[in-house]
Amino acid sequence: MTSAQDHQPLTGEPHEVSRIGVVLVAAGRGERLGAGKPKAFVELGGRTLVEHCLRTVTSLPSGGHLVIVVPEHLAGETLRLVAAAEPTGANWEVSVTPGGRERHESVKFGVDALPEYADVVLVHDAARPLTPAALFARVTAEVRRTTDAVIPALPVVDTLKRVGADSIVHETVDRAPLVAVQTPQGFPRELLAAAHDRLGTGAHDAADHPTDDAEVVQRAGGTVRTVPGESLAHKLTTPGDLALLEALLAAQNGDAR
């Protein structure tokens, strides 16, 4: 589909000096949300989640290239959203490409669509629309410092129990070494691309699907480091999450005023 891969520059000239590529994963069906549409196209405060993420990424002063990975039938709509976007920063190029059947396939297609100059890649879920620009910068800086994969993480604060199929608690799990992982996740381009090539896009057992790109890299033998995450990077999964994100956005807007 040619139009799905068209570039929509937000500036007059591509920024070849910048080395950042961002893959925005917006191809999920969002069945648990029950909105009747892919959740990346649900509105939050009058804007779709895609638009919120687009504004944040293009505010990063470093510039680079953003690939938005969407269901093929929504590629045209996404291009219209990009064309109507008001750029908040300079030196960003944006393109749209169709996703795959599973998340890891969509990410691979997004990485393949990035220009060669992007040697650091951030993979972000559109379902985390309020993720602050500071977290993108933090992850990028650590990838550059270490040349390893880097993921944002928050400590687990709830007590954790291991429960059997009979709903009986079997043990309390030590939460000290556990973290909750967020996006954007950052990688050296070659490391991420090689890991996805090794995984492939063929049929996999559903139970064996990697749940994030850090797992894809780990399966290929890569090292994954963490940086502190952000509470604003909350993920939209259920209707309750949407209410929480609306409250967080209202609080943000109140601070801005």
Backbone hydrogen bonds in HBPLUS format (Angstrom, degrees):
<---DONOR---> <-ACCEPTOR-->    atom                        ^
c    i                          cat <-CA-CA->   ^        H-A-AA   ^      H-
h    n   atom  resd res      DA  || num        DHA   H-A  angle D-A-AA Bond
n    s   type  num  typ     dist DA aas  dist angle  dist       angle   num
A0005-GLN N   A0002-THR O   2.98 MM   3  5.54 155.1  2.04 115.0 122.8     1
A0006-ASP N   A0003-SER O   3.23 MM   3  5.14 167.2  2.24 103.0 106.4     2
A0008-GLN N   A0094-VAL O   2.62 MM  86  5.24 175.1  1.62 178.9 178.8     3
A0010-LEU N   A0092-TRP O   3.15 MM  82  5.74 158.1  2.20 151.2 156.1     4
A0119-ASP N   A0019-ARG O   2.98 MM 100  5.50 121.5  2.33 125.6 138.0     5
A0120-VAL N   A0019-ARG O   3.20 MM 101  6.28 161.0  2.24 171.5 168.2     6
A0065-HIS N   A0020-ILE O   3.16 MM  45  6.61 153.5  2.23 147.6 155.1     7
A0021-GLY N   A0120-VAL O   2.83 MM  99  6.14 151.1  1.91 161.6 168.5     8
A0122-LEU N   A0021-GLY O   2.81 MM 101  6.28 156.4  1.86 156.2 163.4     9
A0022-VAL N   A0065-HIS O   2.86 MM  43  6.27 159.5  1.90 157.6 161.5    10
A0067-VAL N   A0022-VAL O   2.82 MM  45  6.20 165.3  1.84 169.5 174.5    11
A0023-VAL N   A0122-LEU O   2.80 MM  99  6.21 161.3  1.84 161.2 167.7    12
A0124-HIS N   A0023-VAL O   2.90 MM 101  6.21 167.6  1.91 160.5 163.7    13
A0024-LEU N   A0067-VAL O   2.81 MM  43  6.08 167.5  1.82 162.0 166.4    14
A0069-VAL N   A0024-LEU O   2.89 MM  45  6.06 173.5  1.90 165.2 166.7    15
A0025-VAL N   A0124-HIS O   2.82 MM  99  6.11 163.9  1.85 166.0 170.6    16
A0126-ALA N   A0025-VAL O   3.06 MM 101  5.80 174.7  2.06 144.5 143.7    17
A0026-ALA N   A0069-VAL O   2.78 MM  43  5.44 146.3  1.89 150.8 161.2    18
A0033-LEU N   A0030-GLY O   3.13 MM   3  5.49 140.4  2.30 106.1 116.9    19
A0034-GLY N   A0031-GLU O   3.20 MM   3  5.33 130.0  2.46  98.9 111.0    20
A0041-PHE N   A0038-PRO O   2.90 MM   3  5.75 165.3  1.92 127.8 132.8    21
A0042-VAL N   A0039-LYS O   3.08 MM   3  5.06 169.2  2.09 108.5 110.5    22
A0050-VAL N   A0040-ALA O   3.08 MM  10  5.56 143.1  2.22 164.9 153.7    23
A0049-LEU N   A0042-VAL O   3.12 MM   7  6.26 131.5  2.37 159.6 168.5    24
A0044-LEU N   A0047-ARG O   2.65 MM   3  5.37 164.3  1.68 152.4 152.4    25
A0047-ARG N   A0044-LEU O   3.32 MM   3  5.37 163.9  2.34 105.3 110.1    26
A0051-GLU N   A0048-THR O   3.04 MM   3  5.19 115.9  2.47  97.4 112.2    27
A0052-HIS N   A0048-THR O   3.10 MM   4  6.52 157.7  2.15 153.1 158.8    28
A0053-CYS N   A0049-LEU O   3.05 MM   4  6.32 167.9  2.06 155.4 157.6    29
A0054-LEU N   A0050-VAL O   2.86 MM   4  6.03 158.0  1.91 151.0 158.1    30
A0055-ARG N   A0051-GLU O   2.98 MM   4  6.15 162.3  2.01 152.5 155.7    31
A0056-THR N   A0052-HIS O   3.15 MM   4  6.44 153.8  2.22 145.5 152.6    32
A0057-VAL N   A0053-CYS O   2.91 MM   4  6.11 177.3  1.91 161.9 162.2    33
A0058-THR N   A0054-LEU O   3.03 MM   4  6.08 168.9  2.04 151.0 154.6    34
A0059-SER N   A0056-THR O   3.05 MM   3  5.19 153.1  2.13 103.4 111.7    35
A0060-LEU N   A0057-VAL O   3.09 MM   3  5.64 163.4  2.12 115.1 120.3    36
A0063-GLY N   A0060-LEU O   3.36 MM   3  6.16 152.8  2.44 121.0 125.4    37
A0064-GLY N   A0091-ASN O   2.90 MM  27  6.40 147.9  2.00 147.0 153.4    38
A0093-GLU N   A0064-GLY O   3.00 MM  29  6.40 151.4  2.08 148.9 158.0    39
A0066-LEU N   A0093-GLU O   2.82 MM  27  6.20 164.5  1.85 162.5 166.0    40
A0095-SER N   A0066-LEU O   2.91 MM  29  6.39 154.2  1.97 160.2 167.7    41
A0068-ILE N   A0095-SER O   2.87 MM  27  6.29 164.4  1.90 154.2 157.5    42
A0097-THR N   A0068-ILE O   3.01 MM  29  6.33 159.8  2.05 152.5 155.3    43
A0070-VAL N   A0097-THR O   3.12 MM  27  6.45 151.9  2.20 149.4 157.7    44
A0099-GLY N   A0070-VAL O   2.81 MM  29  5.33 138.9  1.98 142.3 143.8    45
A0074-LEU N   A0071-PRO O   2.88 MM   3  5.48 157.7  1.93 120.7 128.2    46
A0075-ALA N   A0072-GLU O   3.23 MM   3  5.34 168.7  2.24 110.2 112.1    47
A0078-THR N   A0074-LEU O   2.97 MM   4  6.16 155.7  2.03 149.0 156.1    48
A0079-LEU N   A0075-ALA O   2.95 MM   4  6.23 156.2  2.01 151.2 157.3    49
A0080-ARG N   A0076-GLY O   3.09 MM   4  6.39 149.0  2.19 144.8 153.0    50
A0081-LEU N   A0077-GLU O   3.00 MM   4  6.37 149.8  2.09 145.4 153.8    51
A0082-VAL N   A0078-THR O   2.91 MM   4  6.23 156.8  1.96 152.1 158.5    52
A0083-ALA N   A0079-LEU O   2.88 MM   4  6.08 158.3  1.93 145.9 152.0    53
A0084-ALA N   A0080-ARG O   3.02 MM   4  6.16 143.3  2.15 141.8 150.8    54
A0085-ALA N   A0082-VAL O   3.10 MM   3  5.09 152.0  2.18 100.5 109.2    55
A0105-GLU N   A0102-GLU O   3.08 MM   3  5.39 126.8  2.38 103.2 116.9    56
A0106-SER N   A0102-GLU O   3.10 MM   4  6.49 155.4  2.17 152.0 159.3    57
A0106-SER N   A0103-ARG O   2.98 MM   3  5.06 112.2  2.45  97.6 114.0    58
A0107-VAL N   A0103-ARG O   2.95 MM   4  6.31 157.4  2.00 158.7 165.0    59
A0108-LYS N   A0104-HIS O   3.11 MM   4  6.26 158.8  2.16 138.7 144.3    60
A0109-PHE N   A0105-GLU O   2.97 MM   4  6.27 161.7  2.00 153.2 157.6    61
A0110-GLY N   A0106-SER O   2.96 MM   4  6.20 151.5  2.04 144.2 152.5    62
A0111-VAL N   A0107-VAL O   2.85 MM   4  6.15 160.4  1.89 158.2 162.7    63
A0112-ASP N   A0108-LYS O   2.93 MM   4  6.13 162.5  1.96 152.2 157.3    64
A0113-ALA N   A0109-PHE O   3.13 MM   4  6.29 132.2  2.37 135.5 147.1    65
A0113-ALA N   A0110-GLY O   3.14 MM   3  5.13 132.2  2.38  94.2 107.1    66
A0114-LEU N   A0111-VAL O   3.13 MM   3  5.39 160.4  2.17 108.7 114.9    67
A0118-ALA N   A0115-PRO O   3.26 MM   3  6.00 164.3  2.29 119.9 124.0    68
A0189-ARG N   A0119-ASP O   2.73 MM  70  4.80 175.9  1.73 131.2 131.1    69
A0121-VAL N   A0187-PHE O   2.85 MM  66  5.33 169.2  1.86 163.4 166.2    70
A0187-PHE N   A0121-VAL O   2.87 MM  66  5.33 145.3  1.99 147.7 159.0    71
A0123-VAL N   A0185-GLN O   2.80 MM  62  5.25 163.5  1.83 152.0 155.9    72
A0185-GLN N   A0123-VAL O   2.92 MM  62  5.25 158.4  1.97 144.0 147.0    73
A0128-ARG N   A0125-ASP O   3.01 MM   3  5.75 157.7  2.06 122.9 124.7    74
A0236-LEU N   A0127-ALA O   2.77 MM 109  5.10 159.3  1.81 143.7 150.6    75
A0135-LEU N   A0132-PRO O   3.04 MM   3  5.71 144.7  2.17 115.5 123.5    76
A0136-PHE N   A0133-ALA O   3.10 MM   3  5.23 118.4  2.50  99.9 114.5    77
A0137-ALA N   A0133-ALA O   3.08 MM   4  6.43 159.7  2.12 154.0 159.6    78
A0138-ARG N   A0134-ALA O   2.90 MM   4  6.08 151.4  1.98 141.6 149.8    79
A0139-VAL N   A0135-LEU O   3.02 MM   4  6.17 166.1  2.04 151.1 153.6    80
A0140-THR N   A0136-PHE O   3.03 MM   4  6.17 165.7  2.05 148.8 153.3    81
A0141-ALA N   A0137-ALA O   2.96 MM   4  6.09 163.9  1.98 149.5 153.6    82
A0142-GLU N   A0138-ARG O   3.18 MM   4  6.40 154.6  2.25 143.8 150.0    83
A0143-VAL N   A0139-VAL O   2.99 MM   4  6.27 153.0  2.06 152.9 160.6    84
A0144-ARG N   A0140-THR O   3.03 MM   4  6.29 163.6  2.05 154.1 158.1    85
A0145-ARG N   A0141-ALA O   2.95 MM   4  6.15 148.9  2.05 140.9 150.0    86
A0146-THR N   A0142-GLU O   2.97 MM   4  6.00 157.9  2.02 147.1 151.5    87
A0147-THR N   A0143-VAL O   2.69 MM   4  5.04 151.7  1.77 144.0 151.6    88
A0149-ALA N   A0223-THR O   3.17 MM  74  6.20 153.7  2.24 170.3 163.4    89
A0225-ARG N   A0149-ALA O   2.79 MM  76  6.07 169.6  1.80 148.3 150.1    90
A0150-VAL N   A0186-GLY O   2.86 MM  36  5.08 161.6  1.90 147.1 150.0    91
A0186-GLY N   A0150-VAL O   2.78 MM  36  5.08 160.5  1.82 158.3 161.0    92
A0151-ILE N   A0225-ARG O   2.87 MM  74  6.30 153.2  1.94 149.2 156.6    93
A0227-VAL N   A0151-ILE O   2.99 MM  76  6.24 143.2  2.12 142.0 147.0    94
A0182-GLN N   A0152-PRO O   3.01 MM  30  5.33 161.4  2.04 145.2 145.1    95
A0153-ALA N   A0227-VAL O   2.94 MM  74  6.17 147.6  2.04 164.8 174.9    96
A0229-GLY N   A0153-ALA O   2.91 MM  76  4.68 142.6  2.05 130.6 124.6    97
A0154-LEU N   A0180-ALA O   2.86 MM  26  5.14 156.5  1.91 144.9 152.7    98
A0180-ALA N   A0154-LEU O   2.77 MM  26  5.14 165.0  1.79 155.9 159.9    99
A0173-VAL N   A0160-LEU O   2.83 MM  13  5.29 160.7  1.86 134.3 140.8   100
A0162-ARG N   A0171-GLU O   2.80 MM   9  5.33 166.6  1.81 156.8 160.9   101
A0170-HIS N   A0162-ARG O   2.78 MM   8  5.62 172.4  1.79 168.9 171.5   102
A0164-GLY N   A0168-ILE O   3.08 MM   4  5.62 167.2  2.10 152.7 152.0   103
A0167-SER N   A0164-GLY O   2.95 MM   3  5.36 154.8  2.01 121.0 121.9   104
A0178-LEU N   A0175-ARG O   2.98 MM   3  5.15 159.3  2.02 114.4 121.0   105
A0191-LEU N   A0188-PRO O   3.09 MM   3  5.40 119.8  2.47 106.8 121.3   106
A0192-LEU N   A0188-PRO O   3.15 MM   4  6.44 166.0  2.17 165.3 168.5   107
A0193-ALA N   A0189-ARG O   2.93 MM   4  6.08 173.4  1.93 162.5 164.7   108
A0194-ALA N   A0190-GLU O   3.01 MM   4  5.95 162.2  2.04 142.5 147.8   109
A0195-ALA N   A0191-LEU O   3.07 MM   4  6.19 154.4  2.14 142.7 149.9   110
A0196-HIS N   A0192-LEU O   3.00 MM   4  6.26 158.1  2.05 153.1 158.4   111
A0197-ASP N   A0193-ALA O   2.91 MM   4  6.10 153.4  1.98 147.3 155.4   112
A0198-ARG N   A0194-ALA O   2.95 MM   4  6.13 150.0  2.04 143.2 151.0   113
A0199-LEU N   A0195-ALA O   3.04 MM   4  6.31 149.3  2.14 140.5 148.6   114
A0200-GLY N   A0196-HIS O   2.83 MM   4  5.98 161.0  1.86 151.4 156.5   115
A0208-ASP N   A0205-ASP O   2.77 MM   3  5.19 151.3  1.85 114.1 124.1   116
A0209-HIS N   A0206-ALA O   3.35 MM   3  5.50 171.0  2.36 107.2 109.6   117
A0217-VAL N   A0213-ASP O   3.01 MM   4  6.29 159.2  2.05 149.9 154.1   118
A0218-GLN N   A0214-ALA O   2.87 MM   4  6.10 156.3  1.93 145.7 153.0   119
A0219-ARG N   A0215-GLU O   2.90 MM   4  6.04 159.5  1.94 150.5 155.1   120
A0220-ALA N   A0217-VAL O   3.05 MM   3  5.12 131.1  2.30  96.5 110.1   121
A0222-GLY N   A0217-VAL O   2.93 MM   5  5.22 161.4  1.96 145.8 139.9   122
A0221-GLY N   A0218-GLN O   2.86 MM   3  4.98 161.3  1.90 109.4 114.1   123
A0233-ALA N   A0230-GLU O   3.07 MM   3  5.46 156.3  2.12 109.2 116.6   124
A0241-ASP N   A0238-THR O   2.95 MM   3  5.27 129.3  2.22 106.5 119.6   125
A0242-LEU N   A0238-THR O   3.32 MM   4  6.80 146.6  2.44 146.2 155.4   126
A0242-LEU N   A0239-PRO O   3.13 MM   3  5.10 120.6  2.50  92.9 107.6   127
A0243-ALA N   A0239-PRO O   3.22 MM   4  6.62 153.5  2.30 148.5 154.2   128
A0244-LEU N   A0240-GLY O   3.11 MM   4  6.40 154.0  2.18 143.1 150.3   129
A0245-LEU N   A0241-ASP O   2.85 MM   4  6.11 160.2  1.89 152.7 157.8   130
A0246-GLU N   A0242-LEU O   2.93 MM   4  6.14 152.4  2.01 146.2 153.8   131
A0247-ALA N   A0243-ALA O   3.09 MM   4  6.35 153.5  2.16 143.0 149.6   132
A0248-LEU N   A0244-LEU O   2.90 MM   4  6.23 155.8  1.96 149.9 157.0   133
A0249-LEU N   A0245-LEU O   2.84 MM   4  6.01 157.7  1.89 148.6 154.6   134
A0250-ALA N   A0246-GLU O   2.92 MM   4  6.12 156.6  1.97 145.4 151.9   135
A0251-ALA N   A0247-ALA O   2.97 MM   4  6.18 154.6  2.03 145.3 152.2   136
A0252-GLN N   A0248-LEU O   2.92 MM   4  6.16 153.3  1.99 144.3 151.9   137
A0253-ASN N   A0249-LEU O   2.88 MM   4  6.13 164.7  1.90 154.4 157.8   138
A0254-GLY N   A0250-ALA O   2.91 MM   4  6.09 146.3  2.02 141.2 150.8   139
A0255-ASP N   A0251-ALA O   2.96 MM   4  6.26 151.1  2.05 145.4 152.7   140
A0256-ALA N   A0252-GLN O   2.91 MM   4  6.25 150.8  1.99 147.8 156.7   141
A0257-ARG N   A0253-ASN O   3.06 MM   4  6.30 145.7  2.18 140.7 148.8   142
